Amino acid sequence: MSEPLLKITDIRKSFDKKEILKGVSLEVKKGEVTVILGPSGSGKTTLLRTINFLEKADSGTVQVAGIKVDSAKPSKKDVLNLTKKTAFVFQNYNLFSNMTVLENVMAGLTIARNVNKKEAEKIAREALEWVNLSDRSDYYPCKLSGGQQQRAGIARAVALNPEVILFDEPTSALDPELVGEILQLIKKVAQKNITMIVVTHEMSFAEEVADKVIFMDGGVIVEEGSPREIFYHPKEERTKKFLHRILPIGEYNI
């Protein structure tokens, strides 16, 4: 049995003495799309951020593509090497307001990957064409719609050619009419066989795209399985209650 591409073990994180993550462990295979569901405050985003050390966990280990880091005492070198294997797509885009779209996509390559400027521009332009944003390459973020900004954020992630892309509720800040186009783009990313972890509330997207669905609540993984198992045959009462609250009545057999 092959080693998982991403493995987190017993991740714990507290804020102001409140434990947000209570010993979370998770394995993701290469090319797998994992969707994380759960109510607000369940620890989904914190978990995602601890994977690439945007947030340092208090304890536990994170391993990506063979690089293993102890969250309690991470070395700068190991964290740098691990973060080079990942990319993050933020809920609120996180584009630099003083840079053009092209410069935003190039920044990850030139700053984090030490790619020379000419090569970085070539890669960035290809990524922007791939997300259908070539005609906005010289625009500043303030001149873009929310959907265009998120497309730029996805282009920035794809340009890095990472082992894993982490998506933190990528459609939650968008107007409803823009959600569909971003979900279609994320499906397109999935077709590139890039390993993905997606925190989302978009159930139909999760059912169509995910290889594995994880339900979190109270800082722990309550249940995980295939979309069919979680949506149609959930075992845990907490999962059933959550799905009853957010799914159209009669759509799923729960």
Secondary structure as the mmCIF struct_conf table of DSSP 4:
data_model
#
loop_
_struct_conf.conf_type_id
_struct_conf.id
_struct_conf.beg_label_comp_id
_struct_conf.beg_label_asym_id
_struct_conf.beg_label_seq_id
_struct_conf.end_label_comp_id
_struct_conf.end_label_asym_id
_struct_conf.end_label_seq_id
HELX_LH_PP_P HELX_LH_PP_P1 SER A 2 PRO A 4
BEND BEND1 LEU A 5 LEU A 5
STRN STRN1 LEU A 6 PHE A 15
TURN_TY1_P TURN_TY1_P1 ASP A 16 LYS A 17
STRN STRN2 LYS A 18 VAL A 28
TURN_TY1_P TURN_TY1_P2 LYS A 30 GLY A 31
STRN STRN3 VAL A 33 LEU A 37
TURN_TY1_P TURN_TY1_P3 SER A 40 GLY A 41
BEND BEND2 SER A 42 GLY A 43
HELX_RH_AL_P HELX_RH_AL_P1 LYS A 44 ILE A 51
TURN_TY1_P TURN_TY1_P4 ASN A 52 PHE A 53
BEND BEND3 LEU A 54 GLU A 55
BEND BEND4 ASP A 58 ASP A 58
STRN STRN4 SER A 59 VAL A 64
TURN_TY1_P TURN_TY1_P5 ALA A 65 GLY A 66
STRN STRN5 ILE A 67 ASP A 70
TURN_TY1_P TURN_TY1_P6 SER A 71 ALA A 72
BEND BEND5 LYS A 73 LYS A 73
HELX_RH_AL_P HELX_RH_AL_P2 LYS A 76 THR A 83
TURN_TY1_P TURN_TY1_P7 LYS A 84 LYS A 85
STRN STRN6 THR A 86 VAL A 89
TURN_TY1_P TURN_TY1_P8 GLN A 91 ASN A 92
TURN_TY1_P TURN_TY1_P9 SER A 97 ASN A 98
BEND BEND6 MET A 99 MET A 99
HELX_RH_AL_P HELX_RH_AL_P3 VAL A 101 ALA A 107
HELX_RH_PI_P HELX_RH_PI_P1 GLY A 108 ALA A 112
BEND BEND7 ARG A 113 ARG A 113
HELX_RH_AL_P HELX_RH_AL_P4 LYS A 117 TRP A 130
TURN_TY1_P TURN_TY1_P10 VAL A 131 ASN A 132
HELX_RH_3T_P HELX_RH_3T_P1 SER A 134 ARG A 136
TURN_TY1_P TURN_TY1_P11 SER A 137 ASP A 138
HELX_RH_3T_P HELX_RH_3T_P2 PRO A 141 LYS A 143
BEND BEND8 LEU A 144 LEU A 144
HELX_RH_AL_P HELX_RH_AL_P5 GLY A 146 ALA A 159
TURN_TY1_P TURN_TY1_P12 LEU A 160 LEU A 160
BEND BEND9 GLU A 163 GLU A 163
STRN STRN7 VAL A 164 ASP A 168
BEND BEND10 GLU A 169 GLU A 169
TURN_TY1_P TURN_TY1_P13 PRO A 170 ALA A 173
BEND BEND11 LEU A 174 LEU A 174
HELX_RH_AL_P HELX_RH_AL_P6 PRO A 176 ALA A 190
TURN_TY1_P TURN_TY1_P14 GLN A 191 ASN A 193
STRN STRN8 THR A 195 VAL A 199
HELX_RH_AL_P HELX_RH_AL_P7 MET A 203 VAL A 209
BEND BEND12 ASP A 211 ASP A 211
STRN STRN9 LYS A 212 ASP A 217
TURN_TY1_P TURN_TY1_P15 GLY A 218 GLY A 219
STRN STRN10 VAL A 220 GLY A 225
HELX_RH_AL_P HELX_RH_AL_P8 PRO A 227 TYR A 232
BEND BEND13 HIS A 233 HIS A 233
BEND BEND14 GLU A 236 GLU A 236
HELX_RH_AL_P HELX_RH_AL_P9 GLU A 237 ILE A 246
BEND BEND15 LEU A 247 LEU A 247
HELX_LH_PP_P HELX_LH_PP_P2 PRO A 248 PRO A 248
TURN_TY1_P TURN_TY1_P16 ILE A 249 GLY A 250
BEND BEND16 GLU A 251 TYR A 252
#
